[in-house]
Amino acid sequence: MSEGGPTFVMRNEHRQIGQQLEAIHDKVAEQNPDSDQEEQALLDLLGSHNMKEERVLYPAIDQVTSAEERETVFRTMKNIPEDRYKVCCGQH
């Protein structure tokens, strides 16, 4: 599934979300208040992405995993160090 299918699409959208966030961040760093277009693009992408996760991806995961497996994943995710996912500009 790394080369196709729903997870490929979702990972690509995650990259697009990151790009939109970077575009907004750049405008904020430049003190440029004209970020309406970037903000709307992000909101549109997030709406579509979240709907796909909720309606397609999560139900598919639930069908192929046990409750115990899902609990293990959630527990593992809670133990990810914050510095691994709380980043800004790809630098912090």
N, CA, C and O atoms as CSV, one atom per row, in Angstrom:
chain,resi,resn,atom,element,x,y,z
A,1,MET,N,N,0.803,-1.203,0.000
A,1,MET,CA,C,0.000,0.000,0.000
A,1,MET,C,C,0.848,1.270,0.000
A,1,MET,O,O,0.306,2.368,-0.127
A,2,SER,N,N,2.146,1.142,0.137
A,2,SER,CA,C,2.974,2.342,0.180
A,2,SER,C,C,3.042,3.042,-1.168
A,2,SER,O,O,3.384,4.223,-1.229
A,3,GLU,N,N,2.725,2.338,-2.248
A,3,GLU,CA,C,2.819,2.923,-3.581
A,3,GLU,C,C,1.450,3.241,-4.175
A,3,GLU,O,O,1.372,3.744,-5.296
A,4,GLY,N,N,0.398,2.964,-3.465
A,4,GLY,CA,C,-0.932,3.240,-3.985
A,4,GLY,C,C,-1.971,3.031,-2.915
A,4,GLY,O,O,-1.648,2.751,-1.761
A,5,GLY,N,N,-3.209,3.166,-3.300
A,5,GLY,CA,C,-4.306,2.938,-2.370
A,5,GLY,C,C,-4.565,4.124,-1.470
A,5,GLY,O,O,-3.967,5.187,-1.633
A,6,PRO,N,N,-5.468,3.933,-0.511
A,6,PRO,CA,C,-5.889,5.056,0.333
A,6,PRO,C,C,-4.779,5.626,1.203
A,6,PRO,O,O,-4.745,6.837,1.427
A,7,THR,N,N,-3.885,4.809,1.693
A,7,THR,CA,C,-2.838,5.366,2.559
A,7,THR,C,C,-1.866,6.220,1.757
A,7,THR,O,O,-1.334,7.200,2.278
A,8,PHE,N,N,-1.625,5.867,0.505
A,8,PHE,CA,C,-0.769,6.679,-0.362
A,8,PHE,C,C,-1.390,8.067,-0.545
A,8,PHE,O,O,-0.705,9.085,-0.442
A,9,VAL,N,N,-2.692,8.090,-0.817
A,9,VAL,CA,C,-3.410,9.350,-1.003
A,9,VAL,C,C,-3.355,10.176,0.278
A,9,VAL,O,O,-3.103,11.381,0.233
A,10,MET,N,N,-3.587,9.537,1.408
A,10,MET,CA,C,-3.612,10.265,2.681
A,10,MET,C,C,-2.239,10.843,3.011
A,10,MET,O,O,-2.144,11.975,3.486
A,11,ARG,N,N,-1.180,10.082,2.766
A,11,ARG,CA,C,0.173,10.606,3.028
A,11,ARG,C,C,0.483,11.789,2.118
A,11,ARG,O,O,1.109,12.759,2.546
A,12,ASN,N,N,0.050,11.711,0.878
A,12,ASN,CA,C,0.240,12.831,-0.043
A,12,ASN,C,C,-0.506,14.066,0.461
A,12,ASN,O,O,0.015,15.180,0.404
A,13,GLU,N,N,-1.707,13.866,0.946
A,13,GLU,CA,C,-2.472,14.989,1.491
A,13,GLU,C,C,-1.813,15.546,2.745
A,13,GLU,O,O,-1.853,16.756,2.966
A,14,HIS,N,N,-1.213,14.706,3.563
A,14,HIS,CA,C,-0.486,15.205,4.735
A,14,HIS,C,C,0.632,16.137,4.296
A,14,HIS,O,O,0.858,17.174,4.920
A,15,ARG,N,N,1.340,15.770,3.215
A,15,ARG,CA,C,2.399,16.646,2.697
A,15,ARG,C,C,1.805,17.968,2.210
A,15,ARG,O,O,2.379,19.031,2.445
A,16,GLN,N,N,0.658,17.904,1.532
A,16,GLN,CA,C,0.007,19.123,1.044
A,16,GLN,C,C,-0.433,20.012,2.212
A,16,GLN,O,O,-0.309,21.235,2.143
A,17,ILE,N,N,-0.940,19.406,3.267
A,17,ILE,CA,C,-1.340,20.156,4.460
A,17,ILE,C,C,-0.120,20.868,5.039
A,17,ILE,O,O,-0.192,22.042,5.402
A,18,GLY,N,N,0.993,20.154,5.121
A,18,GLY,CA,C,2.231,20.767,5.607
A,18,GLY,C,C,2.664,21.935,4.747
A,18,GLY,O,O,3.124,22.950,5.272
A,19,GLN,N,N,2.528,21.813,3.439
A,19,GLN,CA,C,2.894,22.900,2.532
A,19,GLN,C,C,1.991,24.115,2.733
A,19,GLN,O,O,2.457,25.255,2.704
A,20,GLN,N,N,0.710,23.867,2.935
A,20,GLN,CA,C,-0.203,24.981,3.183
A,20,GLN,C,C,0.121,25.669,4.509
A,20,GLN,O,O,0.091,26.896,4.598
A,21,LEU,N,N,0.427,24.887,5.524
A,21,LEU,CA,C,0.801,25.475,6.811
A,21,LEU,C,C,2.080,26.302,6.689
A,21,LEU,O,O,2.190,27.373,7.286
A,22,GLU,N,N,3.036,25.806,5.923
A,22,GLU,CA,C,4.275,26.553,5.700
A,22,GLU,C,C,3.998,27.863,4.971
A,22,GLU,O,O,4.590,28.890,5.301
A,23,ALA,N,N,3.097,27.838,3.976
A,23,ALA,CA,C,2.764,29.057,3.238
A,23,ALA,C,C,2.148,30.099,4.174
A,23,ALA,O,O,2.470,31.284,4.094
A,24,ILE,N,N,1.265,29.645,5.057
A,24,ILE,CA,C,0.655,30.559,6.036
A,24,ILE,C,C,1.715,31.059,6.997
A,24,ILE,O,O,1.754,32.246,7.320
A,25,HIS,N,N,2.576,30.159,7.456
A,25,HIS,CA,C,3.641,30.545,8.375
A,25,HIS,C,C,4.544,31.606,7.750
A,25,HIS,O,O,4.923,32.571,8.414
A,26,ASP,N,N,4.884,31.429,6.487
A,26,ASP,CA,C,5.736,32.401,5.800
A,26,ASP,C,C,5.089,33.779,5.780
A,26,ASP,O,O,5.758,34.787,6.006
A,27,LYS,N,N,3.784,33.822,5.509
A,27,LYS,CA,C,3.078,35.113,5.499
A,27,LYS,C,C,3.083,35.741,6.892
A,27,LYS,O,O,3.283,36.948,7.027
A,28,VAL,N,N,2.866,34.941,7.911
A,28,VAL,CA,C,2.875,35.460,9.276
A,28,VAL,C,C,4.275,35.974,9.628
A,28,VAL,O,O,4.411,37.046,10.219
A,29,ALA,N,N,5.300,35.224,9.271
A,29,ALA,CA,C,6.679,35.637,9.559
A,29,ALA,C,C,7.019,36.948,8.852
A,29,ALA,O,O,7.785,37.754,9.380
A,30,GLU,N,N,6.457,37.167,7.666
A,30,GLU,CA,C,6.683,38.397,6.911
A,30,GLU,C,C,5.746,39.520,7.353
A,30,GLU,O,O,5.811,40.632,6.828
A,31,GLN,N,N,4.885,39.229,8.311
A,31,GLN,CA,C,3.849,40.148,8.775
A,31,GLN,C,C,2.953,40.590,7.616
A,31,GLN,O,O,2.513,41.737,7.548
A,32,ASN,N,N,2.698,39.650,6.713
A,32,ASN,CA,C,1.838,39.881,5.566
A,32,ASN,C,C,0.440,39.370,5.917
A,32,ASN,O,O,0.246,38.162,6.060
A,33,PRO,N,N,-0.527,40.262,6.055
A,33,PRO,CA,C,-1.869,39.825,6.464
A,33,PRO,C,C,-2.675,39.174,5.333
A,33,PRO,O,O,-3.781,38.692,5.573
A,34,ASP,N,N,-2.146,39.152,4.117
A,34,ASP,CA,C,-2.874,38.637,2.969
A,34,ASP,C,C,-2.699,37.119,2.848
A,34,ASP,O,O,-2.031,36.630,1.937
A,35,SER,N,N,-3.305,36.390,3.776
A,35,SER,CA,C,-3.178,34.925,3.765
A,35,SER,C,C,-4.522,34.235,3.556
A,35,SER,O,O,-4.644,33.029,3.766
A,36,ASP,N,N,-5.526,34.999,3.145
A,36,ASP,CA,C,-6.864,34.414,2.978
A,36,ASP,C,C,-6.869,33.241,2.005
A,36,ASP,O,O,-7.523,32.230,2.263
A,37,GLN,N,N,-6.161,33.358,0.905
A,37,GLN,CA,C,-6.148,32.293,-0.100
A,37,GLN,C,C,-5.515,31.024,0.463
A,37,GLN,O,O,-6.039,29.927,0.267
A,38,GLU,N,N,-4.397,31.169,1.156
A,38,GLU,CA,C,-3.728,30.009,1.750
A,38,GLU,C,C,-4.578,29.378,2.845
A,38,GLU,O,O,-4.650,28.155,2.960
A,39,GLU,N,N,-5.222,30.222,3.648
A,39,GLU,CA,C,-6.069,29.703,4.721
A,39,GLU,C,C,-7.262,28.938,4.155
A,39,GLU,O,O,-7.615,27.875,4.666
A,40,GLN,N,N,-7.885,29.470,3.103
A,40,GLN,CA,C,-9.033,28.788,2.498
A,40,GLN,C,C,-8.607,27.470,1.864
A,40,GLN,O,O,-9.319,26.471,1.962
A,41,ALA,N,N,-7.439,27.468,1.210
A,41,ALA,CA,C,-6.935,26.227,0.606
A,41,ALA,C,C,-6.707,25.179,1.690
A,41,ALA,O,O,-7.022,24.005,1.492
A,42,LEU,N,N,-6.160,25.593,2.836
A,42,LEU,CA,C,-5.930,24.666,3.947
A,42,LEU,C,C,-7.254,24.132,4.484
A,42,LEU,O,O,-7.395,22.930,4.704
A,43,LEU,N,N,-8.217,25.015,4.693
A,43,LEU,CA,C,-9.520,24.576,5.204
A,43,LEU,C,C,-10.206,23.610,4.247
A,43,LEU,O,O,-10.798,22.620,4.678
A,44,ASP,N,N,-10.126,23.895,2.946
A,44,ASP,CA,C,-10.732,22.993,1.953
A,44,ASP,C,C,-10.061,21.626,1.983
A,44,ASP,O,O,-10.730,20.592,1.967
A,45,LEU,N,N,-8.739,21.634,2.028
A,45,LEU,CA,C,-7.988,20.380,2.053
A,45,LEU,C,C,-8.275,19.593,3.328
A,45,LEU,O,O,-8.484,18.382,3.274
A,46,LEU,N,N,-8.287,20.272,4.475
A,46,LEU,CA,C,-8.559,19.588,5.744
A,46,LEU,C,C,-9.965,18.989,5.774
A,46,LEU,O,O,-10.157,17.878,6.267
A,47,GLY,N,N,-10.945,19.721,5.250
A,47,GLY,CA,C,-12.314,19.205,5.236
A,47,GLY,C,C,-12.415,17.920,4.437
A,47,GLY,O,O,-12.995,16.936,4.896
A,48,SER,N,N,-11.851,17.934,3.248
A,48,SER,CA,C,-11.871,16.752,2.388
A,48,SER,C,C,-11.071,15.602,3.010
A,48,SER,O,O,-11.511,14.452,3.005
A,49,HIS,N,N,-9.906,15.928,3.537
A,49,HIS,CA,C,-9.028,14.918,4.125
A,49,HIS,C,C,-9.692,14.253,5.333
A,49,HIS,O,O,-9.701,13.027,5.446
A,50,ASN,N,N,-10.240,15.058,6.221
A,50,ASN,CA,C,-10.871,14.503,7.421
A,50,ASN,C,C,-12.063,13.618,7.068
A,50,ASN,O,O,-12.287,12.589,7.706
A,51,MET,N,N,-12.824,14.018,6.054
A,51,MET,CA,C,-13.969,13.201,5.635
A,51,MET,C,C,-13.489,11.833,5.138
A,51,MET,O,O,-14.096,10.812,5.460
A,52,LYS,N,N,-12.402,11.807,4.356
A,52,LYS,CA,C,-11.860,10.535,3.868
A,52,LYS,C,C,-11.372,9.670,5.018
A,52,LYS,O,O,-11.572,8.455,5.018
A,53,GLU,N,N,-10.729,10.299,5.999
A,53,GLU,CA,C,-10.269,9.526,7.158
A,53,GLU,C,C,-11.445,8.921,7.906
A,53,GLU,O,O,-11.446,7.731,8.221
A,54,GLU,N,N,-12.436,9.737,8.187
A,54,GLU,CA,C,-13.586,9.289,8.984
A,54,GLU,C,C,-14.455,8.266,8.260
A,54,GLU,O,O,-14.942,7.321,8.881
A,55,ARG,N,N,-14.652,8.438,6.969
A,55,ARG,CA,C,-15.590,7.586,6.236
A,55,ARG,C,C,-14.940,6.381,5.568
A,55,ARG,O,O,-15.605,5.373,5.331
A,56,VAL,N,N,-13.649,6.474,5.262
A,56,VAL,CA,C,-13.001,5.396,4.516
A,56,VAL,C,C,-11.876,4.743,5.311
A,56,VAL,O,O,-11.913,3.545,5.592
A,57,LEU,N,N,-10.885,5.537,5.666
A,57,LEU,CA,C,-9.671,4.968,6.253
A,57,LEU,C,C,-9.912,4.335,7.624
A,57,LEU,O,O,-9.550,3.179,7.845
A,58,TYR,N,N,-10.511,5.074,8.529
A,58,TYR,CA,C,-10.715,4.531,9.877
A,58,TYR,C,C,-11.607,3.293,9.893
A,58,TYR,O,O,-11.275,2.323,10.574
A,59,PRO,N,N,-12.735,3.289,9.164
A,59,PRO,CA,C,-13.533,2.056,9.129
A,59,PRO,C,C,-12.760,0.873,8.530
A,59,PRO,O,O,-12.920,-0.261,8.980
A,60,ALA,N,N,-11.929,1.133,7.523
A,60,ALA,CA,C,-11.134,0.054,6.928
A,60,ALA,C,C,-10.139,-0.497,7.938
A,60,ALA,O,O,-9.939,-1.709,8.022
A,61,ILE,N,N,-9.524,0.379,8.693
A,61,ILE,CA,C,-8.576,-0.050,9.730
A,61,ILE,C,C,-9.306,-0.884,10.782
A,61,ILE,O,O,-8.805,-1.919,11.221
A,62,ASP,N,N,-10.483,-0.429,11.179
A,62,ASP,CA,C,-11.263,-1.165,12.176
A,62,ASP,C,C,-11.613,-2.572,11.705
A,62,ASP,O,O,-11.725,-3.487,12.522
A,63,GLN,N,N,-11.786,-2.754,10.404
A,63,GLN,CA,C,-12.145,-4.072,9.870
A,63,GLN,C,C,-10.976,-5.050,9.870
A,63,GLN,O,O,-11.182,-6.261,9.941
A,64,VAL,N,N,-9.766,-4.542,9.793
A,64,VAL,CA,C,-8.613,-5.444,9.661
A,64,VAL,C,C,-7.758,-5.520,10.921
A,64,VAL,O,O,-6.727,-6.192,10.928
A,65,THR,N,N,-8.174,-4.841,11.980
A,65,THR,CA,C,-7.419,-4.895,13.236
A,65,THR,C,C,-8.336,-5.268,14.390
A,65,THR,O,O,-9.550,-5.066,14.338
A,66,SER,N,N,-7.737,-5.804,15.408
A,66,SER,CA,C,-8.496,-6.131,16.613
A,66,SER,C,C,-8.482,-4.929,17.559
A,66,SER,O,O,-7.685,-4.005,17.396
A,67,ALA,N,N,-9.369,-4.956,18.540
A,67,ALA,CA,C,-9.410,-3.899,19.547
A,67,ALA,C,C,-8.067,-3.818,20.273
A,67,ALA,O,O,-7.592,-2.727,20.588
A,68,GLU,N,N,-7.467,-4.959,20.534
A,68,GLU,CA,C,-6.168,-4.986,21.218
A,68,GLU,C,C,-5.078,-4.321,20.362
A,68,GLU,O,O,-4.258,-3.558,20.872
A,69,GLU,N,N,-5.080,-4.617,19.076
A,69,GLU,CA,C,-4.093,-3.995,18.178
A,69,GLU,C,C,-4.270,-2.482,18.128
A,69,GLU,O,O,-3.293,-1.734,18.150
A,70,ARG,N,N,-5.511,-2.040,18.061
A,70,ARG,CA,C,-5.765,-0.593,18.029
A,70,ARG,C,C,-5.326,0.052,19.334
A,70,ARG,O,O,-4.751,1.141,19.320
A,71,GLU,N,N,-5.581,-0.588,20.439
A,71,GLU,CA,C,-5.162,-0.050,21.734
A,71,GLU,C,C,-3.637,0.048,21.808
A,71,GLU,O,O,-3.106,1.026,22.335
A,72,THR,N,N,-2.946,-0.937,21.295
A,72,THR,CA,C,-1.477,-0.904,21.272
A,72,THR,C,C,-0.984,0.280,20.441
A,72,THR,O,O,-0.050,0.976,20.841
A,73,VAL,N,N,-1.601,0.504,19.304
A,73,VAL,CA,C,-1.211,1.637,18.453
A,73,VAL,C,C,-1.461,2.955,19.175
A,73,VAL,O,O,-0.595,3.830,19.170
A,74,PHE,N,N,-2.625,3.112,19.795
A,74,PHE,CA,C,-2.936,4.348,20.505
A,74,PHE,C,C,-1.954,4.575,21.652
A,74,PHE,O,O,-1.498,5.697,21.872
A,75,ARG,N,N,-1.640,3.534,22.361
A,75,ARG,CA,C,-0.695,3.641,23.481
A,75,ARG,C,C,0.683,4.048,22.957
A,75,ARG,O,O,1.348,4.896,23.551
A,76,THR,N,N,1.106,3.452,21.860
A,76,THR,CA,C,2.398,3.784,21.258
A,76,THR,C,C,2.420,5.241,20.803
A,76,THR,O,O,3.412,5.943,20.998
A,77,MET,N,N,1.331,5.686,20.201
A,77,MET,CA,C,1.253,7.071,19.733
A,77,MET,C,C,1.357,8.055,20.898
A,77,MET,O,O,1.989,9.103,20.770
A,78,LYS,N,N,0.742,7.724,22.023
A,78,LYS,CA,C,0.806,8.610,23.188
A,78,LYS,C,C,2.218,8.751,23.723
A,78,LYS,O,O,2.537,9.737,24.387
A,79,ASN,N,N,3.072,7.766,23.436
A,79,ASN,CA,C,4.438,7.790,23.951
A,79,ASN,C,C,5.447,8.396,22.978
A,79,ASN,O,O,6.646,8.388,23.256
A,80,ILE,N,N,4.985,8.918,21.849
A,80,ILE,CA,C,5.892,9.571,20.908
A,80,ILE,C,C,6.347,10.893,21.533
A,80,ILE,O,O,5.512,11.695,21.952
A,81,PRO,N,N,7.646,11.126,21.599
A,81,PRO,CA,C,8.131,12.383,22.190
A,81,PRO,C,C,7.612,13.596,21.417
A,81,PRO,O,O,7.562,13.583,20.187
A,82,GLU,N,N,7.229,14.632,22.142
A,82,GLU,CA,C,6.656,15.822,21.509
A,82,GLU,C,C,7.580,16.435,20.474
A,82,GLU,O,O,7.111,16.943,19.456
A,83,ASP,N,N,8.870,16.399,20.711
A,83,ASP,CA,C,9.793,17.040,19.763
A,83,ASP,C,C,9.780,16.358,18.399
A,83,ASP,O,O,10.307,16.898,17.426
A,84,ARG,N,N,9.191,15.194,18.329
A,84,ARG,CA,C,9.116,14.485,17.056
A,84,ARG,C,C,7.971,14.958,16.172
A,84,ARG,O,O,8.014,14.767,14.956
A,85,TYR,N,N,6.950,15.569,16.758
A,85,TYR,CA,C,5.815,15.992,15.956
A,85,TYR,C,C,5.450,17.450,16.132
A,85,TYR,O,O,4.669,17.974,15.337
A,86,LYS,N,N,5.973,18.121,17.125
A,86,LYS,CA,C,5.677,19.545,17.291
A,86,LYS,C,C,6.811,20.338,16.651
A,86,LYS,O,O,7.765,20.752,17.310
A,87,VAL,N,N,6.672,20.532,15.359
A,87,VAL,CA,C,7.703,21.225,14.601
A,87,VAL,C,C,7.097,22.418,13.874
A,87,VAL,O,O,5.897,22.467,13.604
A,88,CYS,N,N,7.934,23.343,13.577
A,88,CYS,CA,C,7.522,24.526,12.838
A,88,CYS,C,C,8.605,24.818,11.811
A,88,CYS,O,O,9.795,24.788,12.125
A,89,CYS,N,N,8.198,25.093,10.617
A,89,CYS,CA,C,9.139,25.491,9.554
A,89,CYS,C,C,10.143,24.404,9.234
A,89,CYS,O,O,11.153,24.682,8.587
A,90,GLY,N,N,9.904,23.194,9.659
A,90,GLY,CA,C,10.859,22.129,9.426
A,90,GLY,C,C,12.154,22.324,10.182
A,90,GLY,O,O,13.116,21.590,9.955
A,91,GLN,N,N,12.201,23.306,11.083
A,91,GLN,CA,C,13.452,23.639,11.776
A,91,GLN,C,C,13.377,23.431,13.286
A,91,GLN,O,O,14.390,23.106,13.907
A,92,HIS,N,N,12.219,23.608,13.884
A,92,HIS,CA,C,12.110,23.544,15.349
A,92,HIS,C,C,11.483,22.247,15.770
A,92,HIS,O,O,11.306,22.005,16.964
